[in-house]
Amino acid sequence: MGSVNRAQLFTTGVNTRVIHHKENFSEETGSIMPPIFPTSTFVHGNDGGFDYTRSGNPNFRILESVLSDLEECQFASVFSSGVAAITAIVSSLKAGDLILCEENLYGCTVRLFEQVFKSFGLETLWIDFTKSNFQEVISNHKPAMIWIESPTNPLLKIIDIEEICDFSNKMQIPVVVDNTFATPLLQKPLKLGATLSLTSTTKYINGHSDALGGAVCTESSVWRDKLNFAQKALGLNPSPFDCWLITRGIKTLPLRLERQINNAFKIANQLVDNPVIKSVRYPFRPDHPQYKLAKRQMMSGGAIVTATVNASQSQTYSFCKSLRFFKMAESLGGIESLVCHPSTMTHASVSKETKLKIGITDSLIRFSVGCENIEDLSADLNQALGIIS
Ligand SMILES: *Cc1c(COP(=O)(O)O)cnc(C)c1O
């Protein structure tokens, strides 16, 4: 299937590979873009091995092939959202199992573990992987799984993936890395030893804020089978149309990201110079606490900038509201710039004590920098900062 030969594909550059796919279903028709297969079921015994869309569809397969190509790994499984991908992984555990988690995980991951899976007997332990002696914690508690995120949301902490995987692999404990913020273009967790690399494709991968999706990449066929089982058994499958949209979005991922990263770095530097701003976090700025690790682990600093404002919660809120091009909204990674107030938005479901403990204060803001002209973004920030100064 497809006109591009597989061996040839692995020697081509990533900008080419996101555009020319191994699977495209175009040989028979000459179509440049893959079709959408809006079918619930398939004739028994077909060559593609499809039977029912809850357990597979040509549009899933096309997207899985592009995603595994991006991550340079063997397998990818797609889901209806990032949260569905997390559910698929966790559903492979059993009551009494412990997940050792980085304490600054995405808010909905925390909610899923603490408010859903806890009542099924799953246990969690939260630590700061940048500070704790995690080797001791792992040896003492023998977790069934380790769950990290790097850079973390919204604090942009950088966690040493390779160091954690080296230790956990010896004890045969699977490590899950939520790679949503970095994307496989900036960081490939599986190459650093992770068992599973998870992405909310809703964010940078699709990049146009018009679909939800999730994916898990792995080199393990055992895990691939567990994930595909969860997809059909729990009904976590995406829709063929969403997969088609995300496949289309990926074609411009390298282009979009390049612009977004350039814009983000400039914005981080601009904010540092403003007296209204107390502190700025950006992984590739030398004042970032894990700057050296970030430089080693990531291809670039990404396109998210976090800042603390010298202002009250209501002033911080007014600042976010008075931005013109940075729309105040949840989510990130799209071509449009967004601003978020994590304490009342993405991390609203996290308890006040936990928020304070990990550093999500009322004056913290997160920028997802888009593809607009930098001059416009820069002027927009200056006018909104003017309001609270
Ligand atoms: C958005 C996000 C998720 C969840 O993805 P959805 O597609 O919204 O379900 C998980 N992890 C991170 C880091 C995210 O930003």
The ligand as an ORCA input file, in Angstrom:
! r2SCAN-3c Opt
* xyz 0 1
  C      -3.968     18.396     27.034
  C      -3.064     17.476     27.709
  C      -3.447     16.153     28.019
  C      -4.843     15.627     27.749
  O      -5.166     15.626     26.411
  P      -6.675     15.810     25.856
  O      -6.473     15.602     24.403
  O      -7.129     17.167     26.233
  O      -7.503     14.746     26.492
  C      -2.519     15.336     28.636
  N      -1.290     15.771     28.953
  C      -0.879     17.035     28.676
  C       0.497     17.454     29.057
  C      -1.749     17.929     28.057
  O      -1.346     19.178     27.814
*
